[in-house]
């Protein structure tokens, strides 16, 4: 259960990062909705991390949380054309994903 919560919390990290980007890039519009989403996702994400840390070692839990967030945030940025999907970027992101999976295997 803790691993599932941890993975979902990492996904919420990507949600709050994307919402923060949207809140800061909207020109001449209200930024209330993305800001509210940012706050809710950040609270849920860190709350899930705290829950997972009760049974997963701190270093492992934090590394997985950040790794999932990084990969999903980058995937979102590539999908929305904010970042280019270069070969190097994709290989490095795959490396991060492999390391996260490795941490689950050895934990």
C-alpha positions in Angstrom: 0.0 0.0 0.0 2.8 2.4 0.9 4.5 1.9 -2.5 1.2 2.7 -4.4 0.7 5.8 -2.3 4.3 6.8 -2.9 3.9 6.4 -6.7 0.7 8.4 -6.7 2.3 11.1 -4.6 5.1 11.3 -7.1 2.5 11.7 -9.9 0.9 14.5 -7.9 4.3 16.2 -7.7 4.1 16.4 -11.5 0.6 17.8 -11.3 1.7 20.6 -8.9 4.7 21.4 -11.0 2.5 21.7 -14.1 0.0 23.8 -12.3 2.7 26.1 -11.0 3.9 26.6 -14.5 0.4 27.3 -15.7 -0.2 29.8 -12.8 2.9 31.7 -13.7 2.5 31.8 -17.5 -1.1 32.8 -18.0 -1.1 36.3 -19.4 -3.9 38.7 -18.4 -6.1 35.9 -17.0 -7.0 34.9 -13.5 -4.5 32.5 -12.1 -6.8 31.3 -9.2 -7.6 27.8 -10.7 -4.0 26.7 -11.4 -2.8 28.2 -8.1 -5.5 26.3 -6.2 -4.6 23.1 -8.0 -1.0 23.7 -7.1 -1.8 24.1 -3.4 -4.0 21.0 -3.3 -1.7 18.8 -5.3 1.4 19.9 -3.3 -0.4 19.2 0.0 -1.6 15.8 -1.2 1.8 14.9 -2.7 3.8 15.7 0.5 1.1 14.1 2.6 1.4 10.9 0.6 5.2 11.0 0.9 4.9 11.4 4.6 2.5 8.4 4.8 4.8 6.3 2.7 7.8 7.1 4.8 6.2 5.4 7.7 7.2 2.0 6.2 9.7 2.9 3.4 13.1 4.2 4.3 13.4 8.0 4.0 16.1 8.1 1.3 14.4 5.5 -0.8 11.0 7.1 -0.5 12.2 10.5 -1.3 14.3 9.3 -4.3 11.3 7.5 -5.7 9.0 10.4 -5.1 11.3 12.8 -6.8 12.2 10.4 -9.6 8.5 9.8 -10.5 7.8 13.5 -10.4 10.8 14.3 -12.6 9.9 11.8 -15.3 6.2 12.7 -15.4 6.9 16.4 -15.3 9.4 16.1 -18.2 6.9 13.9 -20.1 4.2 16.6 -19.7 6.6 19.3 -20.8 7.5 17.2 -23.9 3.9 16.4 -24.7 2.9 20.1 -24.4 5.9 21.2 -26.5 7.6 23.2 -23.8 10.7 21.0 -24.1 12.1 19.1 -27.1 12.2 15.3 -26.9 15.9 15.0 -27.8 17.5 11.5 -27.8 19.8 12.5 -24.8 16.8 13.8 -22.8 14.8 10.7 -23.4 17.7 8.4 -22.6 18.4 10.2 -19.4 14.8 10.2 -18.3 14.7 6.4 -19.0 17.7 6.1 -16.8 15.9 7.9 -14.0 12.9 5.6 -14.4 15.2 2.5 -14.4 16.8 3.8 -11.2 13.4 4.3 -9.5 12.4 0.8 -10.5 15.7 -0.5 -9.2 15.1 1.1 -5.8 11.8 -0.7 -5.6 13.5 -4.0 -6.4 16.2 -3.7 -3.8 14.0 -2.1 -1.0 
